[in-house]
């Protein structure tokens, strides 16, 4: 018997960030790259925006948000998706 996975409602940006990271899964993506490519900002208002966003997204998609398995932080560099 398959355990059912609960449905999760994501905003368009919450869906776009994992798509972006999956497409670049062999590399670490910087916060500035995410702000430029996903948010569309030429100049980053603050990279902390990404950190807060990722924390909220992990609450929705990770089994253990404080010990993520998929949306990983690479300290000092950025983020990476592991599937």
DSSP file (Angstrom, degrees, kcal/mol; ACC not computed):
  #  RESIDUE AA STRUCTURE BP1 BP2  ACC     N-H-->O    O-->H-N    N-H-->O    O-->H-N    TCO  KAPPA ALPHA  PHI   PSI    X-CA   Y-CA   Z-CA
    1    1 A X              0   0    0      0, 0.0     2,-0.4     0, 0.0     0, 0.0   0.000 360.0 360.0 360.0 132.2    0.0    0.0    0.0
    2    2 A X        -     0   0    0      1,-0.0     2,-0.3     3,-0.0     3,-0.0  -0.667 360.0-126.4 -83.0 132.7    1.4    3.4   -0.9
    3    3 A X        -     0   0    0     -2,-0.4     2,-0.2     1,-0.1    -1,-0.0  -0.623  31.1-120.8 -73.9 133.7    1.4    6.1    1.8
    4    4 A X        -     0   0    0     -2,-0.3     2,-0.5     1,-0.0    -1,-0.1  -0.541  16.2-137.4 -80.0 143.7   -0.4    9.1    0.5
    5    5 A X        -     0   0    0     -2,-0.2     3,-0.1     1,-0.0    -1,-0.0  -0.862  26.1-116.3 -98.2 128.2    1.5   12.3    0.3
    6    6 A X        -     0   0    0     -2,-0.5     2,-0.1     1,-0.1    -1,-0.0  -0.341  31.8-106.5 -66.0 144.9   -0.6   15.3    1.5
    7    7 A X        -     0   0    0      1,-0.0     2,-0.4    -2,-0.0    -1,-0.1  -0.444  33.4-157.9 -68.8 142.1   -1.3   18.0   -1.1
    8    8 A X        -     0   0    0     -2,-0.1     2,-0.6    -3,-0.1    52,-0.0  -0.990   9.1-140.6-126.1 128.1    0.7   21.2   -0.6
    9    9 A X        -     0   0    0     -2,-0.4     2,-0.4    51,-0.0    -2,-0.0  -0.782  25.1-174.7 -89.3 125.3   -0.4   24.5   -2.0
   10   10 A X        -     0   0    0     -2,-0.6     2,-0.1     2,-0.0    -2,-0.0  -0.921  22.5-125.3-119.7 145.2    2.5   26.5   -3.4
   11   11 A X     >  -     0   0    0     -2,-0.4     4,-1.7     1,-0.1     5,-0.2  -0.320  39.6 -99.7 -73.8 169.5    2.6   30.0   -4.8
   12   12 A X  H  > S+     0   0    0      1,-0.2     4,-2.1     2,-0.2     5,-0.1   0.891 126.3  46.8 -61.4 -38.7    4.0   30.5   -8.3
   13   13 A X  H  > S+     0   0    0      2,-0.2     4,-2.2     1,-0.2    -1,-0.2   0.869 107.9  55.8 -72.0 -35.6    7.4   31.6   -6.9
   14   14 A X  H  > S+     0   0    0      1,-0.2     4,-0.8     2,-0.2    -1,-0.2   0.809 113.2  43.0 -64.5 -28.6    7.4   28.7   -4.4
   15   15 A X  H  X S+     0   0    0     -4,-1.7     4,-1.5     2,-0.1    -2,-0.2   0.836 111.5  54.4 -81.7 -36.3    7.0   26.4   -7.4
   16   16 A X  H  X S+     0   0    0     -4,-2.1     4,-2.7    -5,-0.2    -2,-0.2   0.873 100.6  58.6 -68.5 -38.9    9.5   28.3   -9.6
   17   17 A X  H  X S+     0   0    0     -4,-2.2     4,-2.5     1,-0.2     5,-0.2   0.951 107.9  43.9 -62.2 -50.8   12.4   28.1   -7.1
   18   18 A X  H  X S+     0   0    0     -4,-0.8     4,-2.9     1,-0.2     5,-0.2   0.906 114.0  52.3 -60.2 -38.4   12.6   24.3   -6.9
   19   19 A X  H  X S+     0   0    0     -4,-1.5     4,-2.2     2,-0.2    -2,-0.2   0.933 110.6  48.1 -59.1 -45.2   12.2   24.1  -10.7
   20   20 A X  H  X S+     0   0    0     -4,-2.7     4,-0.7     1,-0.2    -2,-0.2   0.921 114.4  45.1 -61.1 -46.4   15.1   26.5  -11.1
   21   21 A X  H >< S+     0   0    0     -4,-2.5     3,-0.6     1,-0.2    60,-0.4   0.880 111.1  52.9 -69.1 -37.7   17.3   24.5   -8.6
   22   22 A X  H >< S+     0   0    0     -4,-2.9     3,-1.6     1,-0.2    -1,-0.2   0.906 105.4  54.8 -63.2 -40.9   16.4   21.1  -10.1
   23   23 A X  H 3< S+     0   0    0     -4,-2.2    -1,-0.2     1,-0.3    -2,-0.2   0.744 118.1  36.2 -63.8 -21.8   17.4   22.4  -13.6
   24   24 A X  T X< S+     0   0    0     -4,-0.7     3,-2.6    -3,-0.6    -1,-0.3  -0.073  77.3 136.8-117.9  30.9   20.8   23.3  -12.1
   25   25 A X  T <   +     0   0    0     -3,-1.6    -1,-0.1     1,-0.3    -2,-0.1   0.640  65.2  60.7 -61.5 -17.1   21.1   20.4   -9.7
   26   26 A X  T 3  S+     0   0    0     -3,-0.1     2,-0.3    -4,-0.1    -1,-0.3   0.500 106.5  52.7 -86.8  -2.0   24.7   19.7  -10.5
   27   27 A X  S <  S-     0   0    0     -3,-2.6     2,-0.5    -6,-0.2    54,-0.3  -0.886  82.9-113.8-130.5 160.8   25.7   23.2   -9.3
   28   28 A X        -     0   0    0     -2,-0.3     2,-0.5    52,-0.1    52,-0.2  -0.815  32.8-146.7 -89.3 132.4   25.4   25.4   -6.2
   29   29 A X  E     -A   79   0A   0     50,-3.1    50,-2.8    -2,-0.5    45,-0.2  -0.884  11.6-132.7-105.4 128.6   23.2   28.4   -7.0
   30   30 A X  E  >  -A   78   0A   0     -2,-0.5     4,-2.1    48,-0.2    48,-0.2  -0.317  19.7-116.1 -76.1 160.5   24.1   31.7   -5.3
   31   31 A X  H  > S+     0   0    0     46,-0.5     4,-2.8     1,-0.2     5,-0.2   0.887 117.8  54.7 -61.6 -39.0   21.5   33.9   -3.6
   32   32 A X  H  > S+     0   0    0      1,-0.2     4,-2.3     2,-0.2    -1,-0.2   0.894 106.6  50.9 -63.5 -39.4   22.3   36.6   -6.2
   33   33 A X  H  > S+     0   0    0      2,-0.2     4,-3.3     1,-0.2     5,-0.4   0.921 111.2  48.6 -62.1 -43.0   21.7   34.2   -9.0
   34   34 A X  H  X>S+     0   0    0     -4,-2.1     4,-2.7     1,-0.2     5,-1.6   0.931 111.1  49.3 -63.9 -45.6   18.3   33.3   -7.5
   35   35 A X  I  <>S+     0   0    0     -4,-2.8     6,-2.5     3,-0.2     5,-0.9   0.907 117.7  41.5 -60.2 -40.6   17.3   36.9   -7.0
   36   36 A X  I  <5S+     0   0    0     -4,-2.3    -2,-0.2     4,-0.2    -1,-0.2   0.942 125.0  32.2 -71.9 -48.1   18.3   37.8  -10.6
   37   37 A X  I  <5S+     0   0    0     -4,-3.3    -3,-0.2    -5,-0.2    -2,-0.2   0.829 131.8  26.7 -85.7 -33.1   16.9   34.7  -12.4
   38   38 A X  I  <5S+     0   0    0     -4,-2.7    -3,-0.2    -5,-0.4    -2,-0.1   0.869 132.6  32.2 -96.8 -46.5   13.8   33.8  -10.2
   39   39 A X  I   <S-     0   0    0     -5,-1.6    -3,-0.2     2,-0.1    -4,-0.2   0.788  98.4-131.5 -81.4 -28.3   12.8   37.2   -8.7
   40   40 A X      < +     0   0    0     -5,-0.9     2,-0.5    -6,-0.4    -4,-0.2   0.699  52.0 149.2  85.3  19.7   14.0   39.2  -11.7
   41   41 A X        -     0   0    0     -6,-2.5    -1,-0.3     1,-0.2     3,-0.1  -0.763  35.3-164.4 -89.1 127.9   16.0   41.7   -9.7
   42   42 A X  S    S+     0   0    0     -2,-0.5     2,-0.5     1,-0.3    -1,-0.2   0.860  88.0  33.8 -74.3 -36.7   19.0   43.2  -11.5
   43   43 A X  S    S-     0   0    0     -3,-0.1     2,-0.4    -8,-0.1    -1,-0.3  -0.983  94.4-121.9-120.8 128.2   20.3   44.5   -8.1
   44   44 A X        -     0   0    0     -2,-0.5     3,-0.2     1,-0.2   -12,-0.1  -0.521  12.9-161.0 -72.3 121.5   19.6   42.4   -5.1
   45   45 A X  S    S-     0   0    0     -2,-0.4     2,-0.2     1,-0.3    -1,-0.2   0.905  80.8 -24.6 -65.4 -39.5   17.7   44.4   -2.4
   46   46 A X    >   -     0   0    0     -3,-0.1     3,-1.1     1,-0.1     4,-0.4  -0.819  46.2-144.7-170.2 133.1   18.9   41.8    0.1
   47   47 A X  T >> S+     0   0    0     -2,-0.2     4,-1.2     1,-0.2     3,-0.9   0.693  97.6  76.6 -74.1 -15.7   20.0   38.2   -0.2
   48   48 A X  H 3> S+     0   0    0      1,-0.3     4,-2.4     2,-0.2    -1,-0.2   0.770  81.0  70.9 -63.2 -24.5   18.4   37.6    3.2
   49   49 A X  H <> S+     0   0    0     -3,-1.1     4,-2.1     1,-0.2    -1,-0.3   0.906  98.0  48.2 -55.1 -43.4   15.1   37.6    1.2
   50   50 A X  H <> S+     0   0    0     -3,-0.9     4,-2.9    -4,-0.4     5,-0.2   0.917 108.4  53.2 -66.4 -44.0   16.1   34.3   -0.3
   51   51 A X  H  X S+     0   0    0     -4,-1.2     4,-2.1     1,-0.2    -2,-0.2   0.920 111.8  45.2 -58.3 -45.5   17.1   32.7    3.1
   52   52 A X  H  X S+     0   0    0     -4,-2.4     4,-1.9     2,-0.2    -1,-0.2   0.899 113.4  50.3 -65.1 -41.0   13.7   33.6    4.6
   53   53 A X  H  X S+     0   0    0     -4,-2.1     4,-2.5    -5,-0.2    -2,-0.2   0.922 110.3  49.3 -63.4 -45.4   11.9   32.4    1.5
   54   54 A X  H  X S+     0   0    0     -4,-2.9     4,-2.7     1,-0.2    -1,-0.2   0.898 108.2  54.3 -62.4 -41.2   13.7   29.0    1.5
   55   55 A X  H  X S+     0   0    0     -4,-2.1     4,-1.2    -5,-0.2    -1,-0.2   0.916 111.5  44.5 -59.6 -43.6   13.0   28.6    5.2
   56   56 A X  H  X S+     0   0    0     -4,-1.9     4,-0.8     2,-0.2    -1,-0.2   0.887 112.5  51.8 -68.2 -39.1    9.2   29.0    4.6
   57   57 A X  H >X S+     0   0    0     -4,-2.5     4,-2.0     1,-0.2     3,-0.9   0.894 105.2  55.9 -65.3 -39.3    9.4   26.7    1.5
   58   58 A X  H 3X S+     0   0    0     -4,-2.7     4,-2.3     1,-0.3    -1,-0.2   0.853  99.3  61.1 -60.5 -34.3   11.1   24.0    3.6
   59   59 A X  H 3< S+     0   0    0     -4,-1.2    -1,-0.3     1,-0.2    -2,-0.2   0.823 112.0  39.6 -60.7 -29.7    8.2   24.1    6.0
   60   60 A X  H << S+     0   0    0     -3,-0.9    -2,-0.2    -4,-0.8    -1,-0.2   0.817 127.8  25.8 -88.8 -33.8    6.0   23.1    3.1
   61   61 A X  H  < S+     0   0    0     -4,-2.0     2,-0.3     4,-0.0    -3,-0.2   0.643 100.7  80.2-113.7 -15.1    8.0   20.6    1.2
   62   62 A X     <  -     0   0    0     -4,-2.3     3,-0.5    -5,-0.3     6,-0.1  -0.730  63.7-143.6 -97.4 143.7   10.5   18.9    3.6
   63   63 A X  S    S+     0   0    0     -2,-0.3     2,-0.5     1,-0.3    -1,-0.1   0.929 104.7  22.4 -63.9 -45.9    9.6   16.1    6.1
   64   64 A X  S >  S-     0   0    0      3,-0.3     3,-2.3     1,-0.1    -1,-0.3  -0.848  76.1-169.4-122.1  90.0   12.0   17.6    8.6
   65   65 A X  G >  S+     0   0    0     -2,-0.5     3,-0.6    -3,-0.5    -1,-0.1   0.780  87.2  52.7 -55.2 -30.2   12.4   21.3    7.7
   66   66 A X  G 3  S+     0   0    0      1,-0.3    -1,-0.3    -8,-0.1     2,-0.1   0.581 118.2  38.0 -83.7  -8.2   15.3   21.8   10.2
   67   67 A X  G <  S-     0   0    0     -3,-2.3    -3,-0.3     5,-0.0    -1,-0.3  -0.557  90.6-165.5-133.9  68.2   17.1   18.8    8.6
   68   68 A X    <   -     0   0    0     -3,-0.6    -3,-0.1     3,-0.1     5,-0.1  -0.207  18.9-172.6 -63.9 145.1   16.3   19.3    5.0
   69   69 A X  S    S+     0   0    0      3,-0.1     3,-0.1    13,-0.0    -1,-0.1   0.636  83.2  22.6-103.6 -23.4   16.9   16.4    2.5
   70   70 A X  S    S+     0   0    0      1,-0.2    12,-2.5    11,-0.1     2,-1.2   0.813 114.4  53.9-115.5 -48.6   16.2   18.2   -0.7
   71   71 A X  E    S-B   81   0A   0     10,-0.2     2,-0.3   -17,-0.1    10,-0.2  -0.749  78.6-175.0 -97.9  91.0   16.6   22.0   -0.5
   72   72 A X  E     -B   80   0A   0      8,-2.7     8,-2.2    -2,-1.2     2,-0.5  -0.639  23.8-137.4 -98.9 143.7   20.1   22.2    0.9
   73   73 A X  E     -B   79   0A   0     -2,-0.3     2,-0.8     6,-0.2     6,-0.2  -0.825   7.9-157.5 -90.9 131.6   22.1   25.2    2.1
   74   74 A X  E >>  -B   78   0A   0      4,-3.0     3,-2.7    -2,-0.5     4,-2.2  -0.904  33.4-122.6-107.4  99.3   25.7   25.2    1.0
   75   75 A X  T 34 S+     0   0    0     -2,-0.8     4,-0.0     1,-0.3    -2,-0.0  -0.086  88.5   7.6 -53.4 131.4   27.1   27.6    3.6
   76   76 A X  T 34 S+     0   0    0      1,-0.1    -1,-0.3     2,-0.1   -46,-0.0   0.338 131.4  54.8  82.2  -6.1   28.9   30.6    2.3
   77   77 A X  T <4 S-     0   0    0     -3,-2.7   -46,-0.5     1,-0.3     2,-0.3   0.728  99.2-104.5-122.6 -55.3   27.8   29.8   -1.3
   78   78 A X  E  <  -AB  30  74A   0     -4,-2.2    -4,-3.0   -48,-0.2     2,-0.3  -0.900  49.2 -35.4 163.0-134.0   24.0   29.4   -1.8
   79   79 A X  E     -AB  29  73A   0    -50,-2.8   -50,-3.1    -2,-0.3     2,-0.3  -0.884  35.4-171.9-131.8 158.0   21.5   26.6   -2.3
   80   80 A X  E     - B   0  72A   0     -8,-2.2    -8,-2.7    -2,-0.3     2,-0.5  -0.992  19.0-134.2-147.8 143.5   21.3   23.2   -4.1
   81   81 A X  E     - B   0  71A   0    -60,-0.4     2,-0.5    -2,-0.3   -10,-0.2  -0.876  16.9-169.9-100.7 131.1   18.5   20.8   -4.8
   82   82 A X              0   0    0    -12,-2.5   -60,-0.1    -2,-0.5    -2,-0.0  -0.985 360.0 360.0-119.7 121.2   19.1   17.1   -4.1
   83   83 A X              0   0    0     -2,-0.5    -1,-0.1   -61,-0.1   -13,-0.1   0.420 360.0 360.0-109.9 360.0   16.4   14.8   -5.4
